[in-house]
Amino acid sequence: MAQTVGTVLAKNMKLYFGATALTCQVDVSISGSTNMFETTCKDSGANAAFLPGSKSWTASGTLNYADDAALGFNTATNGVFDKWDDQASVSVVFQTGNTDDTKWSGTGYISSWTMNSSGNDEAVTVDFELQGTGALVMATIS
């Protein structure tokens, strides 16, 4: 598919484990942070001073639960639960899938998950968090 023109719609931005998008995503997000350390000294006067330290990133999301999902919570060897249970790394990509769009990729571990069964006529959902390890790389989808 060709590059997205204009605003990217949320329904088109998905989280992938390897080359496969997680099944029935409701919400996904990816975020980065920098540990800032203080370098204030007596010469700084009343002004605090900081320098950037190590960077980290996380990805999180919500999936509708389905036993027959192609890649979901309980998919053997690749699903969220299996990766968490085995403490296995996950190759993740956050992208639209359209050629020439931007993608973000890296490796991480499932750090937490919660299965939710609220109400009576609601979908069962799974919330998960993934802790990135190493660099998060921004590139163009080819």
N, C-alpha and C positions, 0 to 999 in steps of 0.2 A: 504494500500500500504506500501511497505517496505521503510526503511530509504533511503534518497537520497544519492547516491554515487557520490563523486566529487563535482564540482561546481554546485550550485543551479542556474537553469535557471530562469530569471526574469518572464517568462510566468507562472511559477509554484508557485510563491510567491504572495499571494493575501491577501487583507484586507477583513475581515469578520465582519458583524454586528451579534453578537451572533454566531450561528452555520451556517449562510448562507453567502456565498461570495457575494460581490457586483457584479451585472451583468455588463459585458462588460467593465472591467477595462482596462485602457490604461497605466496609471502610478499610482503607489502608493508608499508612503514612510512613514517612521516613524523615528523620531529623538528625541534625548534627550539632555538636557543641564543642567548645574549647575550654579547657581548664585554664583559668586565669590565675596567675600567682602574683602576690603583692610584692612590689619592689620599693615601697615607700621608705624613705630614709629621713634623717633629720634635715637634710637639705631640701626636702620636698615642701616644706612649709605646711600649710593647711590642706594640701592637695595630695590625694592618694595616687599612687602610680602602680601600673600593672603591666605585665608582659604575658603573651600567650604561651601556654604549655601544651600538653598533649591534647589531641583531638579525639573525639569518639562519636559514634553514630549508632542509632537504633532504628528499627523498623517495627511497626505494629499493625495490627489489623483485626477485623471482625469478619468471620465467615458464617454463612448459614450452614448448619450441620446437615450432612447427607451421608448415609451409609454407602451409597453407590457413587460417591464423588470420584472423578478421575484423579484429582489431587486435592485432598482435603485434610481434615483432622486425623482420621483413622486409616488413611491409605497406607498399606503395608510398605515398608522400606523407604518411603519418601514423604509421608504425611507429617503434619505438625507434631502429633503425639509421638510417632516413631523417632523423629529427629530429636525431640526432647528426651525421650526415654533412653535412647542410645547415647545421648550427649554427643551427637554427631554434628559436624559442621554442615551448614547449608549455604549453597551458592545462590545469592539472591540478586534479582534485577528488578528495578522499578522503572516501568516504561509503558508507552502506548503500544508498541509493536510496529509502528509505521516507520518506514525507511526515512532517514534523515532527521527524525525526531531525536531528542536528547534522552539518554538513559543513565541511570545510576546503578552501579553494581559493586558487590563486595561479598565477603564471606562472614557468616555469623553463626550464633548458636541460639536456639530457642531458650529464653531465660524464664518465661512464665506463660501460662495459659489458664483460661477459665472457661468452662462450659456453662452456659446459661439456659435455663428452661423457665422463663417467666410467663405468667399469665396463663390463659387457656388457649387462645387462638393466635399464638405467636410462633414464629419459627424458632427452633433451638439454635443458638448461636455459640460460636467459640471465639473468644478474644485471645490474642497471643501477642507476645513481645519477643523480639529478636535482638540480641546484643551483637553489634558488629565487632569484628576483630580485624585489625589492619585497616588499610585504606578503603575509603569509599571513592570509587572512580566515576567521573562523569565523562561520557563519550557520546558519539553519534551512532544511531542504529544504522547498520549497513545492510 
